[in-house]
Amino acid sequence: MKMQDNTKALLDAIAVVEDMNKVHTVDIDHETGTASSHEKKHGITLKKNKGHGGEHMSTNASGTKANLQKYLKKHYDGDHKDMHPEIYK
């Protein structure tokens, strides 16, 4: 491998690690909007979304990509990659 190829591979690896540690937010269509021990265990923060009339419509889940991958797998019982493919890129 050339030095240039090694440098690019190293920068690509750093970008992947940074993305896994960056906080991401997804809409989980969850009605309660309150974190239980399951969310806390996975480092996930929940925040209720309000509809146009002010009623609670859904919930955002925020956390690192690594934590969201673990959380969504359990939350969606196997449909996690279909529901939020952006978290698995």
Order of alpha helices (4+ residues) and beta strands (2+ residues): alpha-beta-alpha-beta-beta-alpha-alpha
